[in-house]
Amino acid sequence: MRLTAFTDYGLRALMRLATEPDRLLTTEEIADEYGISRHHLLKIVRELVEAGVIVTQRGGGGGMRLARAADEIRLGEVVRHLEGRHALVECFRADGGDCNLNPGCRLKSHLKRAEEAFLADLDRSTLADCVGRQARKPSRTAKRPRSTKVTENS
């Protein structure tokens, strides 16, 4: 199995957010730390907001943080959402792709089971498992963002 760079960067951003759950981090900070395009990270952030794993706050002092504790975010949930528009193989596409082997292809069922096993394994792990001791629970006094809209300042 190979994850897209989009998912890889999304997981990295979540891991970074898990290390400072009480602090709003900006896309600029995370993009600079990991050497990735801020514009690309903004697209990823939008997807992570849609998935319900991060929240954002607009304006000066704004940024993003985890929507839930790191030990409540399953890796399988994140990967399914970020990889959802990418089929493992062409015949897994919603439109069936351009496979000339259908309907007699037996490879498809083997690949589907492998994909399901991969995601099931990720479902057993949380974001907290990936950052270990670096992950902290948000304090009860931490301010939670009011907005979930992503802007250029997030």
Secondary structure, DSSP 4 states (H G I P E B T S, - for coil): ----HHHHHHHHHHHHHHH-TTS-B-HHHHHHHHT--HHHHHHHHHHHHHTTSEEEE-STT-EEEESS-GGG-BHHHHHHHHHTTS-SSGGGSTT-TT-SSTTS-SHHHHHHHHHHHHHHHHHT-BHHHHHGGG--PPPTTSPPPS-----TT-
